[in-house]
Amino acid sequence: MTSTDSSAGGASAAGPLVRSVPLILVTGSLIAILSFGPRSTMGFFLTPMTTEFGWSRETFALAIAIQNLVWGVAQPFVGILADKYGTARVLTGGAMLYGLGLALMAMTSDAVVLQFTAGVLVGLGIAGSAFLLVTSAFARLLPPHLRTMGFGIGTAAGSLGQFLFAPLGQGVIHGYGWQAALFVMAVLMLATPFLALTLRGKPAAQGVRAGEQDQSVIEALREAFGHTSYRLLVAGFFVCGFQIAFITVHLPPYLSDIGIPAVYGGYAVGLIGLFNIFGAFSSGVLSGRLPRRTMLVWLYLARALVIGVFILLPPSIPSVLVFSALMGLMWLSTVPPTQQLVVVMFGTRYLATLFGFVFLSHQVGSFFGVWLGGFLYDHTGSYDIVWWMSVALSVFAALVHLPIREAGVARPGADTTAVAAGY
């Protein structure tokens, strides 16, 4: 089976390149694994680095919070570059920055320098090589009937990266030290430029009627931010980022604090990644069959329930493992329906750009989730406040998604049937 570079099934702006669907999915998934894996291990470096250099938890948390914020701020602009110059070029540049940031982080001994290496450089690198660019490329390269499956596969691949890198990172840290672990991950990023060749190309101009012009990126952004459902989607995705970033970075030290052996921090993060493979893939498939708005409402309500029960139960290894599995099922399951809603509303022409701004909200949430975790722990000696904030924000997100209209924007004189269908 083959696929041409396409935007809404048309010819690519880069020419009639023909690639097999399996090759697109495999190489894109490998990029997603490499991009998502290292950043999911950041929590494992908190204890050894703060212990060795005498830093507070807030110092390390601030660096990772900056990383998430820089990733989010850069993502829309990275999307614009990918839409304008092609996915492969952006992925290559992003991977090089990612590897450089990890390598320099391994040589960092100053708290201020940590904010630049682990924060700014790694954040820019993740933005430029993120699985979000991969799924946007899938939307462009795959036939319309395979797009929702592609969203699920690409998101699940990021989860597989978390599952694989959790034991890898923890194993190398314990066997050879935290510096060696960072260098190993930096070297692995060198594979991305070669894998990205399969995703080369950029979206074609969208089909227009005689006498009309293709939208500019400014016009697309003005249209999107003038659309109430898009603004609600942006607001709701803040919550996903807050919860995921807080748990990724602070769950391992939290478990040590409550008397759970440190090794279970690695098991917990890995288990989240394992179950998210199934959750994300299922979400991608279901988002092509069920109302995406309804899926998101129930996902956020379920997160509120799972987090609330976890922090109310007495600490135990079984409760940690069950919590990790359940959170894993919902971990990135919000991404396919959220990304697909953007496609439904606006089509694929500026998907990387428009979803980039949705993701910016996610990363602003990530910044506050990571930073507040460290800040409030240092000032109260507990993570309880942030856990309960996560529960309250889940309820907020469920309510925010209720009014979203799952339909294409009405453009004067344009047929929105294809857009409304997600094509």
Salt bridges, closest charged atoms under 4 A:
ASP5 OD2 - ARG19 NH2 2.84
ASP5 OD1 - ARG140 NH1 2.94
ASP214 OD2 - ARG349 NH2 3.08
GLU223 OE2 - ARG411 NE 2.90
ASP257 OD2 - ARG57 NH1 3.09
GLU406 OE2 - ARG292 NH1 2.82
